[in-house]
Amino acid sequence: MQVGQLLGVSSGEAVPPGSLAPLASRPSLASLEPGPPGAQGPPSALGQPGDRDLDRWLAGVQGRAAGVLAAFVRDRCAEYVHDVPGAEFVTGLLSEFVAGGKFVRSTFTYLGWLSGAAGSDAAMRVAASTELVHAFALLQDDVMDRSALRRGRPAIHMRLADWHRAQGLGGPAERFGESAAILLSDLCLVWAEQLMRDSGLGAAALARGWPRYDTLRGELAVGQFADLVNDARYSPSLGDVLDVNRRKSGNYTVRRPLELGAALAGCDEQVLGVLGEYGDLVGEAFQLRDDVLGVFGRSSVTGKPSGGDLRERKATSVVVLAGEMATPRQRARLSGLSGRESLDEDDVDQWRRLIAETGAAARIEQMISSRVNAACERLDGSGLNGSVLGALRDLAIRYTNRAW
C-alpha cells in the first residue's frame, strides 16, 4: 500500500509495491495446514502458494488459536472473575478482545515451531499465549496514548468508563476505565504465562522457551517506556526512533515469536540465527508500515483514529524523517504544527501533506521494500523446510503491505 493510495480513495486492500523482488516458485505448504483439533501429526495438504491456500492455512491457524483463547479465557474468568461486580461484562469484554486481532504473533510462533517439529496442539497453545501478551500491550498502550478507538470500536478503557457510568458508581468514570483496563491487561500477562506453562509441552522444551519468552516481554516493556519518551516536539533522531521500533514492536511481533517457536521445537543455532535475522528485518518493516498507517491510514480500515500519531505528537519514523528531509521552510511549518496545543482536521491534513511533500513517506516505502527483500534473501540456503520457507517469504510481503 503506497502513500498515494492511502491519501486517495481505494478498496482498502493492500497491494504489493512494485519495488519488491518477485518471489521464486516454492514447494507445497503441505506440512503447514493445521489439522482438526487433537491432530498431532503432519496436517492435511495444501496446494501451491499463489492461490488461496496460504489464506486457508492462515485461517486455520487463526481459528485454532482463537478457539484456544476462547476456552482458556472463559475458564480463567470462571475461576477468578465470577464473583466480582460486573463479572459477566468483564468476561465478555476480555473474551471478545483477546480473540479480535490478526494473530500475527501466534502465526510466527507456530511457524517457528514448524521449522523443527511436526504440527502439535501443545505448540498451538503456546502460540496462542502470545496473543494474550499482545492483548496486555494493546490495553495499556491505549490508556497511555489516550486512544478512543481500537479495531473500529471504542477502546476497552472507554467501554469500562461507559459501564461505570451506567452502573452509577462513584468517582470519575474515565479514571475508573483506565485503572480497570490496566488491571485487565495485567490479567492477560499473567494468563499468557499460565497458558504456555500448561500447554502440554514437555519440561525440556519449555526450559528452552522461557528465556525467549522473557526476552519478548522485557523488550516490549522497555520499548514502550522509550516510546513514551519520544515526542515529535523534541526531534529525536531517526536512529533513536528505529531502535524504539525494534524494541517495542518489531521484535515482539516477528523475531521473538519465531525464535520462541523454534527454540521450543529444539532448532539448532543456525536455524535460530536465520529466523532471528529474518524476523529483525520483517519486524522493522512491519513497524515502518504501522508508522505510515499512523499518519496516512484510514480509520475505517485501521480501526484506529485517522492521523492518530500526529494528534498524539508521536515521533514515528515517517514524522522524524520528514523533519530531517524538509527544506527550512517546510521544517518551520512542521515545527509549528507539532507545537500547537491542539490540532483540528485541517491541521492534520496539512501535516500529512507536508510529510508527503518532503519525500519522507516515499523514503519509508523504500526502507520497507529493502528490508523485505533482504529478509527474503536471508532465507536463501537456510535449509529450512520448503513449505515453511514459502510461507515466510509470502508473509514478509503480506504483513508489510497491509492497510490495517
C-alpha positions in Angstrom: 0.0 0.0 0.0 1.7 3.2 -1.2 1.1 6.6 0.4 -0.5 7.9 -2.7 -3.2 5.2 -2.4 -3.7 6.0 1.3 -4.2 9.6 0.5 -6.7 8.8 -2.2 -9.8 6.5 -2.3 -9.2 2.8 -2.6 -10.7 -0.5 -1.6 -8.5 -0.8 1.5 -6.8 -3.9 0.2 -3.0 -3.9 0.3 -1.2 -4.1 -3.0 2.5 -5.3 -3.0 4.8 -2.5 -4.1 6.4 -2.9 -7.5 9.8 -2.4 -5.9 9.7 -5.7 -4.2 11.6 -8.5 -5.8 9.4 -11.2 -7.3 9.1 -14.4 -5.2 10.6 -17.6 -6.6 8.4 -20.6 -7.1 8.1 -22.5 -3.8 7.3 -26.0 -2.6 3.9 -27.1 -1.3 2.7 -25.9 2.1 1.5 -29.4 2.8 3.1 -29.7 6.2 1.7 -26.4 7.5 -2.1 -27.0 7.4 -3.4 -27.1 11.0 -5.4 -30.3 11.2 -8.6 -30.8 13.2 -8.4 -30.4 17.0 -6.5 -33.3 18.5 -4.3 -33.8 15.5 -0.6 -34.3 16.3 0.9 -35.4 13.0 1.5 -33.6 9.8 -1.6 -31.7 8.8 -3.6 -32.1 5.6 -2.2 -31.0 2.2 -2.4 -27.5 0.7 -1.8 -26.5 -3.0 0.9 -24.3 -4.2 1.4 -20.8 -2.9 -0.1 -18.1 -5.2 -3.6 -19.3 -4.9 -5.8 -19.1 -1.8 -4.1 -21.9 0.1 -2.0 -19.7 2.3 -5.1 -17.8 3.2 -6.7 -21.2 4.1 -3.7 -22.1 6.3 -3.7 -18.7 8.0 -7.4 -19.0 8.7 -6.8 -22.4 10.2 -4.1 -21.1 12.5 -6.3 -18.2 13.5 -9.3 -20.4 14.1 -7.3 -22.8 16.2 -5.6 -20.0 18.2 -9.0 -18.3 18.7 -10.5 -21.5 20.0 -7.7 -22.0 22.5 -8.1 -18.4 23.7 -11.8 -18.5 24.0 -11.8 -21.7 26.1 -8.9 -20.5 28.2 -10.2 -17.0 29.0 -13.7 -18.4 29.7 -12.2 -20.9 32.2 -9.9 -18.4 33.9 -12.8 -15.9 34.2 -15.0 -18.6 35.7 -12.1 -19.3 38.2 -11.2 -15.7 39.1 -13.8 -13.2 37.9 -17.1 -14.9 38.6 -17.8 -13.4 42.0 -16.8 -9.8 41.3 -19.2 -7.0 40.3 -19.7 -6.9 36.6 -18.3 -10.4 36.1 -20.4 -11.2 33.1 -19.5 -7.8 31.4 -15.7 -8.3 32.1 -15.7 -11.9 30.8 -17.4 -10.8 27.6 -15.1 -7.9 27.2 -11.9 -9.9 27.6 -13.2 -12.8 25.5 -14.0 -10.5 22.6 -10.8 -8.5 22.8 -8.2 -11.3 23.0 -9.8 -13.1 20.0 -10.2 -10.0 17.9 -6.7 -9.5 16.5 -5.0 -10.6 13.3 -3.0 -13.4 15.1 0.3 -12.3 13.6 2.4 -13.3 16.6 0.8 -16.7 17.1 1.3 -17.3 13.3 5.0 -16.6 13.5 5.4 -18.6 16.8 3.8 -21.6 15.1 5.9 -21.2 12.0 9.0 -21.2 14.3 7.8 -24.4 15.8 7.2 -26.0 12.4 10.8 -25.1 11.5 11.9 -28.0 13.6 8.8 -30.2 14.5 5.5 -31.5 13.3 2.2 -29.9 14.0 1.1 -30.0 17.6 -1.8 -28.9 19.7 0.5 -28.1 22.6 2.6 -25.8 20.3 -0.6 -24.1 19.1 -1.5 -23.3 22.7 1.9 -21.7 23.2 1.4 -19.8 20.0 -2.0 -18.6 21.3 -0.4 -17.4 24.5 1.5 -14.7 22.6 -1.9 -13.2 21.7 -2.5 -12.7 25.4 0.8 -10.8 25.6 -0.4 -8.7 22.7 -3.7 -8.0 24.4 -1.8 -6.9 27.5 0.3 -4.5 25.4 -2.7 -3.1 23.5 -4.8 -2.5 26.6 -2.0 -0.5 28.2 -1.0 1.3 25.0 -4.5 2.6 24.5 -4.5 4.0 28.0 -1.1 5.6 27.6 -2.0 7.1 24.2 -5.5 8.0 25.3 -6.8 6.3 22.2 -10.5 6.4 21.8 -10.7 3.6 19.2 -9.3 0.1 18.8 -10.3 -2.2 15.9 -13.0 0.2 14.9 -14.7 0.2 18.3 -14.4 2.2 21.5 -11.2 1.2 23.3 -11.6 -1.0 26.3 -10.9 1.7 28.8 -13.6 3.8 27.1 -16.1 0.9 27.4 -15.2 0.3 31.0 -15.8 4.0 31.7 -19.2 3.8 30.0 -20.1 0.7 32.2 -19.1 2.7 35.3 -21.5 5.5 34.3 -24.3 3.0 33.5 -23.9 1.4 37.0 -24.0 4.8 38.7 -20.7 4.2 40.5 -18.9 6.9 42.4 -15.8 8.7 41.3 -14.6 9.8 37.8 -15.6 7.3 35.1 -12.6 8.0 33.0 -10.2 7.2 35.8 -12.1 4.0 36.6 -11.9 2.9 32.9 -8.2 3.5 32.7 -7.5 1.7 36.0 -9.7 -1.2 35.2 -8.1 -1.6 31.7 -4.7 -1.7 33.3 -5.8 -4.4 35.7 -7.4 -6.5 32.9 -4.1 -6.1 31.0 -2.2 -7.5 34.0 -4.5 -10.5 34.0 -3.7 -11.1 30.3 0.0 -11.0 31.0 -0.3 -13.5 33.9 -2.6 -15.8 31.9 -0.2 -15.7 28.9 2.5 -17.3 31.1 0.0 -19.8 32.5 -1.2 -20.8 29.1 2.4 -21.5 28.0 3.2 -23.4 31.2 0.1 -25.6 31.0 0.3 -26.0 27.2 1.3 -29.7 27.4 4.8 -29.3 26.0 7.5 -31.2 27.9 9.7 -29.7 30.6 12.8 -29.7 28.3 11.0 -27.8 25.5 9.6 -25.3 28.0 13.1 -24.8 29.5 14.4 -23.9 26.1 11.5 -21.5 25.6 11.3 -19.5 28.8 14.4 -17.3 28.2 13.0 -16.4 24.8 9.6 -15.6 26.3 11.2 -13.5 29.0 13.2 -11.5 26.3 10.0 -10.9 24.3 8.1 -9.5 27.3 11.1 -7.5 28.7 11.9 -5.8 25.4 8.2 -4.9 24.9 8.0 -3.1 28.3 11.3 -1.3 27.8 10.4 -0.3 24.3 7.0 1.1 25.4 8.8 3.2 28.0 11.2 4.5 25.4 8.2 5.3 23.1 6.7 7.4 25.9 9.9 9.5 26.0 10.0 10.1 22.2 8.0 13.1 21.3 7.8 14.8 17.9 8.2 18.2 19.6 11.7 17.3 20.8 13.1 16.0 17.5 14.7 12.6 18.3 16.9 11.1 15.6 15.7 8.5 13.1 18.1 6.1 14.6 16.6 6.5 18.1 13.1 6.0 16.6 14.1 2.8 14.8 15.6 1.5 18.0 12.3 2.0 19.8 10.5 0.4 16.9 12.7 -2.7 17.2 12.2 -2.9 20.9 8.5 -2.1 21.2 7.0 -3.7 18.1 9.4 -5.2 15.6 11.0 -7.8 17.8 7.9 -8.8 19.7 5.8 -9.1 16.5 8.1 -11.2 14.3 11.6 -12.0 15.6 10.9 -13.2 19.2 7.8 -15.2 18.3 9.8 -17.0 15.6 12.7 -17.7 17.9 10.3 -18.8 20.7 8.7 -21.4 18.5 11.9 -22.6 17.0 13.6 -22.9 20.5 10.7 -24.9 21.8 11.0 -27.2 18.8 14.7 -27.7 19.5 16.0 -26.0 16.4 19.8 -25.5 16.3 21.6 -22.2 16.5 21.9 -21.9 12.7 18.1 -22.0 12.2 17.6 -19.7 15.2 20.1 -17.3 13.7 18.4 -17.3 10.3 14.9 -16.8 11.8 16.3 -14.1 14.1 17.8 -12.1 11.2 14.7 -12.5 9.0 12.5 -11.5 12.0 14.5 -8.5 12.7 14.2 -7.2 9.2 10.5 -8.1 8.7 9.6 -6.8 12.2 11.2 -3.4 11.4 9.4 -3.3 8.1 6.1 -4.2 9.9 6.5 -1.3 12.3 7.6 1.1 9.5 4.3 0.2 7.8 2.5 0.9 11.0 4.1 4.3 11.2 2.9 5.1 7.7 -0.6 4.0 8.6 -0.5 6.0 11.8 -0.3 9.1 9.6 -2.0 8.2 6.3 -4.2 5.3 7.2 -8.0 5.5 7.0 -9.9 4.9 10.3 -12.4 2.7 8.5 -9.6 0.3 7.6 -7.1 0.5 10.5 -9.8 0.7 13.2 -7.8 3.5 14.9 -8.3 7.3 14.7 -7.2 8.8 11.4 -3.9 10.7 11.8 -3.7 9.4 15.4 0.1 9.5 15.6 0.0 13.2 14.6 -2.6 14.1 17.1 -0.6 12.4 19.8 2.7 14.1 18.7 4.3 10.7 18.3 7.9 10.8 17.0 7.4 7.9 14.5 9.8 7.1 11.7 7.9 9.0 9.0 7.4 12.1 11.2 11.0 12.3 12.2 12.3 11.6 8.7 10.1 14.4 7.3 11.8 16.8 9.7 15.2 15.6 8.5 14.4 15.8 4.8 12.4 19.0 4.9 13.5 22.3 3.5 14.0 25.2 6.0 10.5 26.5 5.1 8.9 23.1 5.4 10.7 22.4 8.6 9.3 25.7 10.1 5.8 24.7 9.1 6.2 21.2 10.6 7.6 22.6 13.8 4.6 25.0 14.0 2.1 22.2 13.6 3.8 19.8 16.1 4.0 22.6 18.7 0.3 23.5 18.6 -1.7 22.9 21.7 -4.5 21.2 19.8 -5.0 20.1 16.2 -8.2 20.2 14.1 -8.8 18.2 10.9 -7.4 20.9 8.7 -4.2 20.9 10.7 -3.8 17.1 10.5 -4.4 17.2 6.7 -1.9 19.9 6.3 0.7 18.0 8.3 0.1 14.9 6.3 0.6 16.7 3.0 3.7 18.4 4.3 5.2 15.0 5.2 4.4 13.7 1.7 5.9 16.8 0.1 9.2 16.3 1.9 9.6 12.8 0.3 9.7 11.1 3.7 6.8 8.8 3.0 8.3 7.6 -0.2 11.6 7.1 1.5 9.9 4.9 4.2 8.4 2.9 1.4 11.9 2.3 0.0 13.1 1.3 3.5 10.2 -1.2 3.8 10.9 -2.8 0.5 14.7 -3.0 1.1 14.1 -4.8 4.4 11.6 -7.2 3.0 13.9 -8.1 0.1 16.9 -8.5 2.5 14.7 -10.8 4.7 13.7 -13.0 1.8 17.3 -13.2 0.6 18.5 -14.2 4.1 16.3 -17.3 3.8 18.2 -18.5 0.7 20.3 -21.5 1.6 18.9 -21.6 5.1 18.0 -25.3 5.0 14.5 -24.6 6.3 11.6 -26.8 5.3 10.5 -25.7 1.9 6.9 -25.1 2.9 7.9 -23.0 6.0 10.3 -21.1 3.7 7.5 -20.3 1.2 5.2 -19.2 4.0 7.8 -16.9 5.5 8.5 -15.3 2.1 4.9 -14.7 1.4 4.1 -13.3 4.9 7.1 -10.9 4.7 5.3 -9.2 1.9 1.7 -9.7 3.1 2.3 -8.3 6.6 4.3 -5.3 5.5 1.9 -4.3 2.7 -1.2 -4.3 4.9 -3.7 -1.5 5.1 -4.8 -2.4 8.6 
